[in-house]
């Protein structure tokens, strides 16, 4: 690994831990970072995690991480963003999802030249694509069925 990549990964690791898991709830193994706390501030909290996600993704592109892994990182960030816009529930979701730590782990796992995407990377991405396809297709099928059932079609 190139020395500049190693330095950048070290900096990204510090930030991802600070955002997702820097603090531990006493007497438990539960950790959290600044992300759910900043999420309580309207406007600011919704921008912090996506901004950091962009930094992680840009570095993944620079390091030529396999595209399927980049897509997986993008999906992790999109899930964080979409659920994160729901008041209170999004902030609670941040306690468990930890998209930044997930994406950093993917970045570090594939930071070595010649590393290939895993079967898990493909399963995750294809599962999400399948869910999105179902979300798009099922309402159309139900509508067509209702229209034919009530002789409106």
N, C-alpha and C positions, 0 to 999 in steps of 0.2 A: 504494500500500500504506500502510496506517495506520502511524503512527510506533511505536506499541506493538507491532504485529506485527513490524516490522523489528527492534526491540530484542530481542524474544523469539526471533526466528529467529537472530539473531547469537549469543545465549546457547546455543540448542539446537545450533548449528553447532559451537561450542567443545566442548560436551559430547560430541557424536557423534564428532568427530575424536579426542578424548581416549579414548573407549571403543573406537573401531574402527581408527584409523590414525595415532596420534600418533608412533609410533616406526618407524624404518626399520632393517631388517637391513643392516648395513654391506656395501657392495659389491653390493647387489641393489636391486631396485625394490619388494621385498616390505615391506609395512607391517603393523603391528598396533597394537592399543591395549590399554587396561587390561582389556577384556572377557575375552579368553582367559586373562589372568593371574588375574583375580578368579574366573574359572570353576574354577580349581584349588582354591579354598576351598569346601569342601562347604557348601551352603545359601546362602551369600552370593553366590557367582558365578551361581547359577541365578536370582537375583532382580534383579540389577543391570540386565541388558539388558531384561527385561520391564517393569521400572519405568520406564526411559527410553522404551521403546516406547509406554507409556501416555501419557507426557507429549507425545510427538510426535503421537499420535492425537488427544488432547484439543485440541491446538493446531490440528490439521487440521479438526476439527469447528468450533472457534471461527472459523476463517478461511473456513468454508463451502467447503472443498475438495470437488470432486465425489465423490460417494459411491463410485463405482467405484475411484477413486484411494485412498480410505480403506480399501476392501476389499483393494486391492493391498498397502497398508502393513501391514494386519493379517495378511495371508498371509505377507509377508516376516518379520514378527515371530514368527508361529506356526512357520514353518520353523526359524527360529533357536532357538526354545524347544524344539521337539520333538527336533531333532538335538542341541541343547545338553545335554539330560539324559543323553545317552550318555557315560559316563566316558571321558575322554581323546579319543575321536573327536569329541565335541562341541566340545571346546576347540580341536582342530585345525581343525574346520569354521569356527569363528569367525575364523580367520586369513583365510579366503577369502570368506565370505558377507557380512560387514559390513552386517548388517541396518539398523543405525542410520544409517549413511552413505547407504544406499539410500533409506531412508524420508525422510531429510532432503532428499535430492535431489528426491524426488517432491513433498515439501511446498514446496520453494522453486520448483520448476517451475510449480506450480499456485497459487502465492501471489498471483498478479495477478488482479484482478477480470475475470471473463469468460473465463478460461482453461478450455479444454475438455480432457477426458481424451483421450489419444492412442489410436490403434489398438493400440499396444503394450500399453497398460494393459488394454484389453479382451481382447487375446489372452492375456496373462499370467493374468488372473483366470479366463477361460473354460478355459484349459488346466489350471489347478489344479483347477477344478471337474470337468473331464472325468476327470482322474486319480483324484480322490476317488470319482467315480461308478464308474469301472472297478474300483477297489479294493473297492468295496461290491458290485458286480454280478458280477464274474468268479467269486468263490468260490461264489456262489449258482448260477451257470450250471454250473460244474464239479461241484458237488454234485448238481444235478438230472441232469446227464449220467451221473455215476457210478451214481446210484440207478436210472436207466432202463437203463443198460448191464448192471447186475447184477440186473435184474428186482426191485428192491426198491421200486420206485415204481409 
